[in-house]
Amino acid sequence: MSIDPRTVILLAGIMGGLMSVVLFFMRRNYPPTIRGLGEWASASALIFVSTMLLGARDAIPDLFSVVAGNMLLLAGLALFHVGSQRFFGQPPWTRPWAGLILASLPAMVWYTNVEPHYGIRVLLMSLIMILLTAAHARTIVRHGIRSLATFLCVAALLAQTGAQTVRFFSAFGTTPESSLFILSPTQTYFVTTYAFCMLLLCIGVVLMATDKLRAEFEHLASHDSLTGALTRRALIEACEQELERGRRKRRDMSLLMMDLDHFKGINDSHGHLAGDRVLTGFVARVTALLRRPDRFGRFGGEEFVALLPETSLQEALIVAERIRAEVAAASGLPLCTVSIGAAASCHDDVSLDVLLARADAALYQAKAAGRNCVKATA
């Protein structure tokens, strides 16, 4: 059954326009930390305009329907790639793509208005679209996480790359008088593949943005908004899980309970903004000294707890002393020191509360000993 290519192109344009509206509303309502939505929305809008121009072939001058339509299509595909690069925090290839598209403009004008040749236009467009879609797929594969959203995007881009590759080689036998709207199985295949892949790509980027928004909400729910350390609830859950794992594997787990010395005096003397800088700087220094499996959280106010899996009390004391020395040696004002209490799990511990009580008792001993020191309880 033959499908009218013009109808498919116009329907694809309408769907792209609707997806552009969706992406624009997402950009307005999503946090600014999710980047690339503006580029994706603009790309969908450009492709919508381009398909309307391409679909109006023979009703408007070729300079608009062919030249402007194809250039806007390339610009939209390039902007889609730029949006994905910004989404993943990568430097955007704005200038290279803009230079490539502008360099193709004279040839497109020449083989449309001066010496019309449909086959050469197809060769030029297919080659650039192969570069755009292949580079876009590579960006998502390299920087995206494995999910349904990234799978949809990569599948759509690779399918488009494959279709354009076939079209590139088939264009060598195309006559100058051929047209995109000639009914044939080949033209139907190219047009429907394009329409389906663009819709799939739009759905994929919407899902990627939604996945990232959910991840940010989950991060905010489990991390302190000021310091980035785990919240008390998230830390307790991590400790409970590690304690249970330690019981099964008969391995120790250590806790370091830390309290910044005379922190209230810093707030009173230097202000709360300076106090916030002390807290964030402290968390940054401690995090840099911990291993990847370790967990570090804010227990309340200026009190913090470090979870050290598979760590004996002697090893935990070495880590604690390293943290104490690093904080004491930090430059800049206001200066601050830390008192640390260490405790390790025993196989007969029945709850996390017991371990936390031991660490808290050790911290009390450190404060009673003059602060800026490390103490431990057996």
Backbone torsions as a table, in degrees:
resi	resn	phi	psi	omega
1	MET	NA	128.3	-179.7
2	SER	-84.1	142.3	177.8
3	ILE	-116.6	133.6	-179.5
4	ASP	-67.1	116.1	-178.3
5	PRO	-59.8	-35.5	-179.5
6	ARG	-63.1	-41.3	179.4
7	THR	-64.4	-42.1	179.4
8	VAL	-62.8	-42.8	-179.9
9	ILE	-62.6	-44.8	-179.9
10	LEU	-65.1	-41.3	177.7
11	LEU	-64.2	-39.9	177.1
12	ALA	-62.2	-39.1	178.0
13	GLY	-64.3	-41.8	178.9
14	ILE	-63.3	-43.7	178.4
15	MET	-63.6	-39.5	177.1
16	GLY	-64.2	-37.5	177.2
17	GLY	-64.0	-40.8	177.8
18	LEU	-64.5	-41.2	178.1
19	MET	-66.0	-32.8	176.3
20	SER	-62.5	-42.2	177.9
21	VAL	-62.5	-43.7	178.3
22	VAL	-58.7	-46.3	-178.2
23	LEU	-67.1	-36.2	177.7
24	PHE	-64.5	-42.1	177.8
25	PHE	-66.7	-36.7	176.4
26	MET	-62.7	-41.8	179.4
27	ARG	-60.7	-37.4	-179.2
28	ARG	-71.7	-31.4	-172.6
29	ASN	-103.3	-16.0	179.7
30	TYR	-86.0	153.4	179.7
31	PRO	-64.0	152.3	-178.1
32	PRO	-65.7	-14.0	177.8
33	THR	-68.1	-19.9	176.2
34	ILE	-91.6	99.5	-173.9
35	ARG	-94.8	163.5	177.0
36	GLY	96.2	-14.1	-177.8
37	LEU	-64.6	-38.3	178.8
38	GLY	-62.8	-42.5	178.7
39	GLU	-66.3	-41.6	178.3
40	TRP	-62.5	-42.7	179.7
41	ALA	-64.9	-43.6	179.0
42	SER	-65.4	-37.5	178.1
43	ALA	-62.1	-44.8	178.7
44	SER	-62.8	-37.9	178.8
45	ALA	-66.6	-41.0	178.1
46	LEU	-63.4	-42.2	179.7
47	ILE	-67.3	-34.6	175.6
48	PHE	-61.1	-47.5	179.5
49	VAL	-63.8	-41.1	-178.3
50	SER	-63.7	-40.7	-179.9
51	THR	-69.1	-32.7	175.5
52	MET	-65.0	-40.4	178.1
53	LEU	-68.2	-44.2	179.4
54	LEU	-63.5	-38.0	179.6
55	GLY	-70.4	-18.4	-179.6
56	ALA	-91.6	14.8	179.0
57	ARG	-54.9	138.2	-177.5
58	ASP	80.5	-16.1	176.8
59	ALA	-96.6	-23.2	178.1
60	ILE	-129.8	163.4	-179.2
61	PRO	-58.2	148.3	-178.9
62	ASP	-61.9	-26.7	178.9
63	LEU	-59.6	-32.1	178.3
64	PHE	-91.2	-48.2	-173.5
65	SER	-71.0	-36.0	-177.1
66	VAL	-97.6	-58.2	-174.4
67	VAL	-67.8	-58.0	-178.0
68	ALA	-63.3	-40.4	-179.7
69	GLY	-60.8	-46.1	-179.9
70	ASN	-69.8	-39.0	179.2
71	MET	-65.1	-40.1	177.6
72	LEU	-67.4	-34.7	177.0
73	LEU	-62.7	-46.1	178.3
74	LEU	-64.0	-40.8	179.3
75	ALA	-63.1	-38.9	177.7
76	GLY	-64.5	-44.0	178.3
77	LEU	-64.2	-39.4	177.6
78	ALA	-65.2	-40.7	-179.8
79	LEU	-68.1	-32.2	173.7
80	PHE	-59.8	-44.2	179.1
81	HIS	-65.0	-43.6	178.4
82	VAL	-60.2	-41.0	178.1
83	GLY	-61.5	-40.9	178.3
84	SER	-67.1	-37.9	177.4
85	GLN	-63.0	-43.4	177.5
86	ARG	-67.0	-36.4	178.8
87	PHE	-60.2	-40.0	-179.7
88	PHE	-90.6	6.4	177.5
89	GLY	74.4	27.3	-179.4
90	GLN	-103.2	154.1	176.7
91	PRO	-62.5	127.5	-177.7
92	PRO	-74.7	145.8	178.6
93	TRP	-92.1	49.9	-174.7
94	THR	-64.6	-50.3	-176.0
95	ARG	-68.1	-44.2	178.4
96	PRO	-59.0	-43.6	179.9
97	TRP	-68.3	-41.0	178.8
98	ALA	-62.3	-41.0	178.5
99	GLY	-63.9	-40.8	179.8
100	LEU	-64.8	-43.6	-178.8
101	ILE	-67.1	-43.5	179.1
102	LEU	-65.4	-34.2	179.0
103	ALA	-67.2	-28.1	180.0
104	SER	-83.0	-13.4	-176.0
105	LEU	-61.1	-47.4	179.7
106	PRO	-58.4	-42.1	179.6
107	ALA	-64.3	-38.6	179.4
108	MET	-65.5	-40.3	178.2
109	VAL	-66.0	-43.4	-177.1
110	TRP	-62.5	-47.8	-176.3
111	TYR	-85.1	10.8	172.9
112	THR	-111.7	-46.5	-173.9
113	ASN	-107.1	-32.5	-176.1
114	VAL	-90.5	-56.4	179.7
115	GLU	-130.3	78.0	-173.2
116	PRO	-57.1	128.7	178.1
117	HIS	-152.7	104.7	-177.1
118	TYR	-62.7	-39.9	-176.9
119	GLY	-62.7	-41.8	179.8
120	ILE	-68.1	-38.3	177.2
121	ARG	-61.9	-40.7	178.3
122	VAL	-63.8	-42.8	177.8
123	LEU	-58.5	-46.2	-178.2
124	LEU	-64.8	-49.2	-178.3
125	MET	-64.8	-42.9	-178.1
126	SER	-63.2	-42.3	-179.1
127	LEU	-62.2	-45.0	-179.4
128	ILE	-68.7	-39.1	179.2
129	MET	-66.5	-33.7	175.4
130	ILE	-62.1	-45.2	179.3
131	LEU	-62.9	-43.8	-177.9
132	LEU	-65.4	-49.0	-176.0
133	THR	-71.8	-36.9	179.4
134	ALA	-67.1	-42.3	178.1
135	ALA	-64.4	-39.1	178.9
136	HIS	-63.8	-45.9	178.9
137	ALA	-61.8	-40.0	179.1
138	ARG	-62.1	-40.4	178.8
139	THR	-61.7	-44.6	-178.2
140	ILE	-68.8	-40.2	179.4
141	VAL	-63.5	-40.7	-176.0
142	ARG	-74.2	-35.8	-170.2
143	HIS	-115.7	-13.0	-178.8
144	GLY	-87.6	152.0	175.5
145	ILE	-80.4	158.2	179.4
146	ARG	-74.5	116.3	-179.5
147	SER	-159.7	171.2	177.1
148	LEU	-60.7	-38.9	-177.5
149	ALA	-61.8	-49.2	-179.1
150	THR	-67.6	-34.5	177.1
151	PHE	-61.8	-44.0	179.2
152	LEU	-61.8	-44.7	-178.9
153	CYS	-63.6	-48.4	-177.7
154	VAL	-65.4	-41.4	179.2
155	ALA	-61.4	-43.5	180.0
156	ALA	-63.9	-43.3	-178.2
157	LEU	-68.8	-40.9	179.2
158	LEU	-69.3	-36.4	176.2
159	ALA	-63.9	-40.1	177.2
160	GLN	-66.6	-39.9	177.4
161	THR	-61.1	-44.8	179.2
162	GLY	-63.7	-43.2	-179.5
163	ALA	-63.9	-41.2	179.8
164	GLN	-70.2	-29.8	175.9
165	THR	-65.5	-45.0	176.8
166	VAL	-62.2	-42.0	-179.6
167	ARG	-64.6	-37.6	179.5
168	PHE	-59.2	-48.3	-177.9
169	PHE	-72.7	-32.2	179.1
170	SER	-71.6	-19.9	-177.7
171	ALA	-70.8	-17.0	-179.0
172	PHE	-65.1	-25.4	179.0
173	GLY	-100.6	14.0	-177.1
174	THR	-87.7	137.3	179.0
175	THR	-80.5	156.4	179.4
176	PRO	-60.1	-28.6	-175.1
177	GLU	-86.4	-2.5	-178.7
178	SER	-63.8	166.5	-178.0
179	SER	-145.4	156.1	178.1
180	LEU	-63.5	-25.5	-171.6
181	PHE	-100.0	12.8	174.5
182	ILE	-74.2	126.6	-178.2
183	LEU	-69.7	117.2	176.9
184	SER	-161.4	154.3	178.5
185	PRO	-57.8	-36.3	-178.5
186	THR	-65.9	-48.1	-179.9
187	GLN	-63.6	-40.7	178.3
188	THR	-60.6	-40.6	179.4
189	TYR	-62.4	-47.1	-178.0
190	PHE	-64.2	-45.3	-175.9
191	VAL	-68.1	-45.7	-179.0
192	THR	-68.0	-36.0	176.4
193	THR	-62.2	-44.1	178.4
194	TYR	-60.0	-49.0	-177.1
195	ALA	-62.2	-45.4	-178.6
196	PHE	-65.1	-42.8	-177.7
197	CYS	-67.2	-38.4	179.2
198	MET	-66.4	-40.2	177.2
199	LEU	-64.3	-43.2	-179.6
200	LEU	-63.9	-38.6	178.8
201	LEU	-65.0	-43.2	178.6
202	CYS	-61.7	-44.3	178.3
203	ILE	-62.9	-40.0	-179.2
204	GLY	-62.6	-43.9	-178.5
205	VAL	-70.1	-33.4	174.9
206	VAL	-62.1	-43.6	179.2
207	LEU	-66.9	-37.1	177.6
208	MET	-62.6	-42.6	178.6
209	ALA	-64.9	-39.5	178.6
210	THR	-65.5	-41.0	177.2
211	ASP	-60.9	-41.5	-179.1
212	LYS	-68.4	-37.4	177.1
213	LEU	-63.1	-44.0	178.6
214	ARG	-62.6	-40.0	179.0
215	ALA	-63.9	-38.1	179.0
216	GLU	-67.7	-39.5	176.9
217	PHE	-62.7	-41.9	178.5
218	GLU	-64.3	-38.0	178.3
219	HIS	-66.3	-43.4	179.2
220	LEU	-64.0	-33.4	-179.5
221	ALA	-71.7	-23.7	-175.5
222	SER	-112.6	-1.0	-177.8
223	HIS	-128.6	143.0	177.7
224	ASP	-64.7	131.8	-174.3
225	SER	-67.9	-27.1	-178.5
226	LEU	-84.2	-52.2	-170.8
227	THR	-97.9	-20.5	-175.7
228	GLY	84.1	-3.9	175.8
229	ALA	-72.4	163.3	177.4
230	LEU	-62.2	148.0	173.3
231	THR	-72.5	166.0	-179.9
232	ARG	-58.8	-43.3	-178.6
233	ARG	-63.8	-46.2	-179.4
234	ALA	-64.3	-38.0	-179.9
235	LEU	-67.1	-42.3	179.0
236	ILE	-62.2	-40.8	177.3
237	GLU	-62.1	-40.8	178.2
238	ALA	-65.3	-39.7	179.1
239	CYS	-65.9	-42.2	178.5
240	GLU	-60.5	-44.4	179.7
241	GLN	-63.9	-42.9	-178.4
242	GLU	-70.0	-36.0	178.8
243	LEU	-64.5	-42.0	178.4
244	GLU	-65.5	-41.2	178.2
245	ARG	-64.5	-38.9	178.6
246	GLY	-64.7	-36.5	178.2
247	ARG	-64.8	-42.3	-178.1
248	ARG	-66.0	-39.9	-175.5
249	LYS	-95.9	1.2	179.4
250	ARG	56.7	48.3	178.9
251	ARG	-125.6	149.4	-178.0
252	ASP	-76.4	157.3	172.9
253	MET	-137.9	137.5	-178.2
254	SER	-118.6	150.8	175.0
255	LEU	-123.4	139.8	172.4
256	LEU	-116.6	116.2	176.9
257	MET	-100.2	123.9	-172.8
258	MET	-121.2	144.9	177.8
259	ASP	-138.6	125.5	179.0
260	LEU	-70.9	128.9	-174.4
261	ASP	-73.4	131.4	174.9
262	HIS	52.6	41.0	-177.2
263	PHE	-68.2	-33.3	178.8
264	LYS	-60.5	-35.9	177.7
265	GLY	-65.1	-33.2	177.3
266	ILE	-65.5	-44.3	177.8
267	ASN	-62.6	-41.9	-178.5
268	ASP	-68.6	-36.8	-175.0
269	SER	-87.6	-36.8	-173.0
270	HIS	-113.9	-9.5	179.7
271	GLY	98.5	161.0	-175.8
272	HIS	-70.7	-28.5	177.4
273	LEU	-65.0	-40.4	176.1
274	ALA	-65.7	-38.1	176.8
275	GLY	-62.1	-38.9	177.4
276	ASP	-63.3	-39.3	178.5
277	ARG	-64.7	-36.7	177.4
278	VAL	-63.7	-44.2	-179.0
279	LEU	-63.8	-47.7	-178.6
280	THR	-66.8	-37.1	177.4
281	GLY	-66.9	-38.2	178.1
282	PHE	-62.9	-46.2	179.9
283	VAL	-62.5	-40.9	-179.8
284	ALA	-63.7	-41.5	-179.2
285	ARG	-68.5	-42.7	-178.8
286	VAL	-67.1	-43.6	-179.1
287	THR	-59.3	-36.8	-179.9
288	ALA	-66.6	-21.5	-178.6
289	LEU	-93.4	-9.8	-176.9
290	LEU	-92.1	159.7	176.6
291	ARG	-82.4	168.2	-179.9
292	ARG	-62.3	-39.8	180.0
293	PRO	-72.5	-17.3	-178.0
294	ASP	-68.6	155.7	177.6
295	ARG	-125.7	141.7	-176.6
296	PHE	-134.3	127.2	-175.7
297	GLY	-139.8	159.6	177.1
298	ARG	-92.1	117.7	-175.5
299	PHE	-86.1	-19.8	-180.0
300	GLY	152.3	128.3	178.9
301	GLY	60.3	-119.8	179.6
302	GLU	-102.7	18.4	-179.2
303	GLU	-104.4	132.4	-176.4
304	PHE	-131.8	156.7	179.2
305	VAL	-133.5	134.7	174.5
306	ALA	-110.6	129.0	176.2
307	LEU	-98.4	123.8	-178.6
308	LEU	-117.7	96.3	-179.6
309	PRO	-67.9	148.1	176.2
310	GLU	49.7	47.6	-177.6
311	THR	-131.7	127.1	178.0
312	SER	-77.1	169.5	-179.8
313	LEU	-63.6	-39.7	179.6
314	GLN	-63.7	-41.8	177.7
315	GLU	-66.9	-38.0	179.2
316	ALA	-64.7	-36.9	178.2
317	LEU	-64.3	-35.3	177.2
318	ILE	-64.7	-44.3	178.6
319	VAL	-63.5	-43.3	-179.0
320	ALA	-62.0	-43.0	179.6
321	GLU	-65.8	-36.2	177.2
322	ARG	-63.7	-41.4	177.9
323	ILE	-65.2	-46.0	-179.4
324	ARG	-58.3	-45.5	-178.5
325	ALA	-65.9	-39.9	-179.8
326	GLU	-64.1	-42.8	179.7
327	VAL	-67.5	-41.8	-178.7
328	ALA	-66.8	-30.0	-177.4
329	ALA	-89.0	-3.0	-177.2
330	ALA	-64.1	139.3	179.8
331	SER	-92.5	166.9	180.0
332	GLY	95.9	161.8	-179.3
333	LEU	-112.8	152.8	-5.7
334	PRO	-77.5	144.3	178.7
335	LEU	-74.6	150.8	-177.6
336	CYS	-153.5	146.0	174.8
337	THR	-120.2	174.0	-176.7
338	VAL	-136.3	141.5	172.1
339	SER	-104.9	139.2	-173.5
340	ILE	-131.6	133.6	172.5
341	GLY	-114.3	132.6	-176.3
342	ALA	-117.2	143.8	176.0
343	ALA	-150.8	147.7	179.6
344	ALA	-121.3	149.6	-179.7
345	SER	-75.3	148.0	170.9
346	CYS	-115.1	158.5	-174.2
347	HIS	-68.6	-14.9	178.9
348	ASP	-96.0	4.4	175.7
349	ASP	-62.4	134.7	-177.5
350	VAL	-101.1	-16.5	-177.9
351	SER	-155.7	163.8	176.9
352	LEU	-68.3	-29.8	-179.4
353	ASP	-57.6	-37.0	179.3
354	VAL	-62.4	-45.8	-178.9
355	LEU	-66.4	-41.5	178.1
356	LEU	-64.6	-37.9	178.3
357	ALA	-64.1	-38.5	177.6
358	ARG	-65.1	-44.1	179.2
359	ALA	-64.8	-38.9	179.1
360	ASP	-66.2	-38.8	177.0
361	ALA	-64.1	-39.8	177.7
362	ALA	-65.6	-37.7	177.3
363	LEU	-63.9	-40.2	177.6
364	TYR	-61.3	-39.9	177.1
365	GLN	-62.7	-39.1	179.0
366	ALA	-64.7	-39.0	178.1
367	LYS	-68.0	-41.5	-179.9
368	ALA	-66.4	-24.9	-179.6
369	ALA	-85.0	6.9	177.2
370	GLY	111.0	2.6	178.9
371	ARG	68.3	174.9	-177.1
372	ASN	53.5	45.9	178.6
373	CYS	-152.2	174.2	-178.5
374	VAL	-120.9	132.1	176.3
375	LYS	-130.1	160.2	-178.7
376	ALA	-139.9	154.4	173.1
377	THR	-122.4	142.6	-178.7
378	ALA	-77.0	NA	NA
